[in-house]
C-alpha cells in the first residue's frame, strides 16, 4: 500500500494564488507598459469627455431663463434623495472625476517620460510639424486646463474669486453668471481656456480612437474631421454663455 504521507517522502502541495492577487498583479504589469498607460489615458479621457459634454448641455439651460438653470443646479444636489443625503451623489461624481483626472495626468506624464527614454540618442529625424504642434498643445494646453479647473471651482462653484463681497449667491446660477461675466478679463480667460480645451479634445479624441482601434486606412480622414467638429461644437457651446453675457444678450 502506497502511503503518500509516509515519513521520508516530500509532500507536494499546490498553493493556489488568490484571484485578487493575480488580478492586481496583471493590472500592475499592464500599467507598467506603454500600451497600458495609453489605455488608462484613453479610458479616463473618455470619462472626462463625457462629463464635459454633459456639463456643456447643462450650461446651455441658462438660455431658457433663470428658473430652469437654477432648478437644474438644485436638482444636481438633490439627486439620490432620500436614499442618499443632500449633495452626496454630486460629491461621488466629483471624487470619481478627480480620480480620473489624477490617473489621466499621471499616465500622460509617465508616458511622455517613457517615450523620451525610448528615443535613440542623436535622433535627428525631421519632425512632423503637425505632430509637434499636437504635442505642444496637449502639454501646455493640458496645464492651462488644470489651472482653469481650479479657478472655475473657486469661481462659480465656491464664489471665492471673481466676485465682490456679497455678489455671489449660492445656487443662484443665472445671477452669478450674469454678474461675473460682465467683466471682460474673466470672459477672455474663459474663451482662451475653452480654446485650449478645444485643441486638447481634438487631439485627445483622435488619439483615443486610435488607441481603441477604431481607425483604419479608409476612415482616418473622417474620424479626424469628426474629432475637429466635436471639439468646435464644445468650444462654441461653452463660450456662448460668457460671450452672450458680455454682449448683453443675457441679463
Secondary structure per residue as TSV (DSSP state, phi and psi in degrees):
chain	resnum	aa	ss	phi	psi
A	1	X	-	360.0	129.9
A	2	X	-	-90.5	112.6
A	3	X	-	-102.0	108.9
A	4	X	T	-69.4	-15.7
A	5	X	T	-100.3	10.8
A	6	X	-	-68.4	151.0
A	7	X	T	-63.7	150.0
A	8	X	T	92.4	-15.0
A	9	X	S	-103.8	134.0
A	10	X	-	-67.0	143.2
A	11	X	-	-102.3	120.4
A	12	X	-	-100.7	121.0
A	13	X	-	-118.1	136.9
A	14	X	-	-88.4	118.2
A	15	X	-	-95.9	120.0
A	16	X	-	-85.3	128.4
A	17	X	-	-78.1	135.2
A	18	X	-	-62.0	135.9
A	19	X	H	-56.1	-36.5
A	20	X	H	-66.1	-39.2
A	21	X	H	-65.8	-40.2
A	22	X	H	-63.2	-45.2
A	23	X	H	-61.7	-45.8
A	24	X	H	-61.8	-39.8
A	25	X	H	-65.7	-41.3
A	26	X	H	-64.0	-40.2
A	27	X	H	-63.9	-41.7
A	28	X	H	-63.8	-41.6
A	29	X	H	-64.5	-43.7
A	30	X	H	-63.0	-41.1
A	31	X	H	-63.7	-30.5
A	32	X	T	-75.9	-8.7
A	33	X	S	-99.1	161.3
A	34	X	H	-64.4	-44.9
A	35	X	H	-64.8	-34.7
A	36	X	H	-63.7	-43.0
A	37	X	H	-67.9	-35.0
A	38	X	H	-65.5	-38.1
A	39	X	H	-65.9	-44.6
A	40	X	H	-61.6	-44.6
A	41	X	H	-62.6	-42.7
A	42	X	H	-69.9	-40.7
A	43	X	H	-67.7	-48.6
A	44	X	H	-66.2	-35.0
A	45	X	H	-63.3	-37.2
A	46	X	H	-65.0	-40.4
A	47	X	H	-64.3	-45.6
A	48	X	H	-65.5	-36.2
A	49	X	H	-63.7	-42.8
A	50	X	H	-61.3	-40.8
A	51	X	H	-62.6	-42.8
A	52	X	H	-59.0	-44.5
A	53	X	H	-62.5	-47.1
A	54	X	H	-65.1	-37.7
A	55	X	H	-65.4	-40.2
A	56	X	H	-63.6	-44.8
A	57	X	H	-60.5	-41.9
A	58	X	H	-63.5	-41.3
A	59	X	H	-60.6	-36.8
A	60	X	G	-68.6	-11.2
A	61	X	G	-64.7	-16.5
A	62	X	G	-62.8	-25.8
A	63	X	G	-74.7	-7.8
A	64	X	G	-93.5	0.9
A	65	X	-	109.3	168.3
A	66	X	H	-60.2	-40.8
A	67	X	H	-62.8	-40.8
A	68	X	H	-72.5	-45.6
A	69	X	H	-69.2	-36.1
A	70	X	H	-70.2	-37.6
A	71	X	H	-66.7	-35.5
A	72	X	H	-64.6	-41.9
A	73	X	H	-62.7	-39.9
A	74	X	H	-67.8	-39.1
A	75	X	H	-60.6	-40.5
A	76	X	H	-59.6	-30.5
A	77	X	H	-89.3	-19.3
A	78	X	H	-96.1	-5.1
A	79	X	T	-57.2	139.6
A	80	X	T	89.3	-10.6
A	81	X	T	-74.1	146.2
A	82	X	T	-90.1	-2.4
A	83	X	T	-60.9	-38.5
A	84	X	S	-115.7	160.3
A	85	X	-	-76.3	171.9
A	86	X	T	-61.4	122.9
A	87	X	T	81.2	-0.8
A	88	X	H	-68.2	-40.9
A	89	X	H	-62.2	-40.7
A	90	X	H	-62.5	-39.3
A	91	X	H	-70.0	-35.2
A	92	X	H	-61.6	-43.3
A	93	X	H	-63.7	-43.9
A	94	X	H	-62.0	-44.7
A	95	X	H	-65.3	-39.8
A	96	X	H	-63.7	-42.8
A	97	X	H	-66.1	-37.6
A	98	X	H	-63.7	-41.6
A	99	X	H	-62.4	-42.6
A	100	X	H	-63.0	-40.5
A	101	X	H	-64.3	-44.3
A	102	X	H	-62.6	-46.1
A	103	X	H	-63.2	-40.0
A	104	X	H	-63.2	-49.6
A	105	X	H	-65.4	-42.6
A	106	X	H	-60.4	-44.5
A	107	X	H	-63.0	-40.8
A	108	X	H	-63.3	-47.9
A	109	X	H	-62.8	-48.1
A	110	X	H	-67.9	-36.5
A	111	X	H	-66.0	-39.6
A	112	X	H	-61.6	-43.4
A	113	X	H	-65.5	-40.4
A	114	X	H	-64.6	-39.0
A	115	X	H	-67.8	-37.2
A	116	X	H	-67.1	-39.4
A	117	X	H	-68.3	-33.0
A	118	X	H	-77.1	-16.8
A	119	X	S	-70.9	129.0
A	120	X	-	-62.9	149.1
A	121	X	T	-68.6	138.4
A	122	X	T	79.5	24.5
A	123	X	-	-69.3	108.4
A	124	X	-	-120.2	17.1
A	125	X	-	-63.2	141.7
A	126	X	-	-61.3	127.6
A	127	X	-	-73.9	142.4
A	128	X	-	-78.6	124.1
A	129	X	H	-61.3	-43.3
A	130	X	H	-64.6	-41.6
A	131	X	H	-64.8	-42.7
A	132	X	H	-63.5	-43.9
A	133	X	H	-63.2	-40.6
A	134	X	H	-62.3	-43.2
A	135	X	H	-64.6	-41.7
A	136	X	H	-64.8	-44.6
A	137	X	H	-67.9	-34.8
A	138	X	H	-66.7	-40.1
A	139	X	H	-73.6	-58.1
A	140	X	H	-75.4	-34.2
A	141	X	H	-64.8	-38.9
A	142	X	H	-63.7	-40.5
A	143	X	H	-64.0	-43.1
A	144	X	H	-61.7	-38.4
A	145	X	H	-65.5	-37.0
A	146	X	H	-62.7	-43.9
A	147	X	H	-62.4	-41.4
A	148	X	H	-65.0	-41.7
A	149	X	H	-60.4	-43.9
A	150	X	H	-62.3	-46.2
A	151	X	H	-63.1	-42.9
A	152	X	H	-61.8	-41.1
A	153	X	I	-66.3	-42.1
A	154	X	I	-69.8	-27.8
A	155	X	I	-81.3	-74.4
A	156	X	I	-92.4	-12.0
A	157	X	I	-92.1	-46.5
A	158	X	T	-100.2	-21.8
A	159	X	-	71.0	21.7
A	160	X	-	-82.8	-22.3
A	161	X	S	-134.0	157.4
A	162	X	S	82.4	1.9
A	163	X	S	-129.9	145.6
A	164	X	-	-78.9	159.8
A	165	X	T	-54.7	128.0
A	166	X	T	88.5	-6.9
A	167	X	T	-78.4	-38.7
A	168	X	-	-75.8	127.2
A	169	X	-	-117.7	120.3
A	170	X	T	-60.6	129.5
A	171	X	T	69.0	1.8
A	172	X	-	-92.7	71.0
A	173	X	H	-60.4	-47.6
A	174	X	H	-58.7	-49.9
A	175	X	H	-63.1	-40.9
A	176	X	H	-65.1	-42.4
A	177	X	H	-63.9	-46.3
A	178	X	H	-63.3	-39.4
A	179	X	H	-65.2	-50.5
A	180	X	H	-76.2	-33.3
A	181	X	T	-85.8	10.7
A	182	X	T	-80.4	-9.9
A	183	X	S	-101.6	119.4
A	184	X	H	-63.8	-33.2
A	185	X	H	-60.7	-37.6
A	186	X	H	-68.0	-40.5
A	187	X	H	-62.7	-43.4
A	188	X	H	-61.2	-43.1
A	189	X	H	-62.1	-41.5
A	190	X	H	-65.1	-41.3
A	191	X	H	-65.3	-43.7
A	192	X	H	-63.0	-42.6
A	193	X	H	-64.2	-38.4
A	194	X	H	-70.9	-29.9
A	195	X	H	-65.6	-41.1
A	196	X	H	-63.6	-40.0
A	197	X	H	-63.0	-40.7
A	198	X	H	-60.0	-48.3
A	199	X	H	-65.3	-41.3
A	200	X	H	-63.5	-42.8
A	201	X	H	-66.1	-40.1
A	202	X	H	-60.3	-53.8
A	203	X	H	-68.0	-38.3
A	204	X	H	-67.7	-42.5
A	205	X	H	-65.4	-41.6
A	206	X	H	-65.6	-41.8
A	207	X	H	-64.9	-39.2
A	208	X	H	-65.1	-40.5
A	209	X	H	-62.3	-36.6
A	210	X	H	-68.1	-44.0
A	211	X	H	-60.7	-40.4
A	212	X	T	-84.6	0.9
A	213	X	T	78.9	24.9
A	214	X	-	-82.1	-18.7
A	215	X	-	-91.2	150.1
A	216	X	-	-148.4	-176.7
A	217	X	T	-62.0	-27.3
A	218	X	T	-87.4	-31.1
A	219	X	T	-110.7	7.4
A	220	X	H	-57.4	-49.1
A	221	X	H	-62.7	-40.9
A	222	X	H	-63.9	-43.3
A	223	X	H	-66.5	-36.4
A	224	X	H	-63.5	-41.4
A	225	X	H	-64.3	-43.4
A	226	X	H	-60.9	-42.3
A	227	X	H	-61.7	-42.2
A	228	X	H	-64.1	-46.5
A	229	X	H	-62.1	-44.8
A	230	X	H	-60.7	-44.9
A	231	X	H	-62.8	-41.2
A	232	X	H	-67.4	-41.2
A	233	X	H	-60.7	-43.5
A	234	X	H	-65.9	-40.0
A	235	X	H	-60.0	-47.6
A	236	X	H	-65.2	-38.1
A	237	X	H	-63.4	-44.6
A	238	X	H	-73.9	-42.6
A	239	X	H	-75.4	-18.5
A	240	X	H	-61.3	-30.7
A	241	X	H	-71.3	-58.7
A	242	X	H	-62.8	-36.8
A	243	X	H	-66.0	-39.4
A	244	X	H	-65.5	-36.6
A	245	X	H	-67.5	-46.5
A	246	X	H	-64.9	-33.5
A	247	X	H	-78.3	-9.7
A	248	X	T	88.6	10.6
A	249	X	S	-80.7	-22.0
A	250	X	-	-118.0	123.1
A	251	X	-	-135.6	360.0
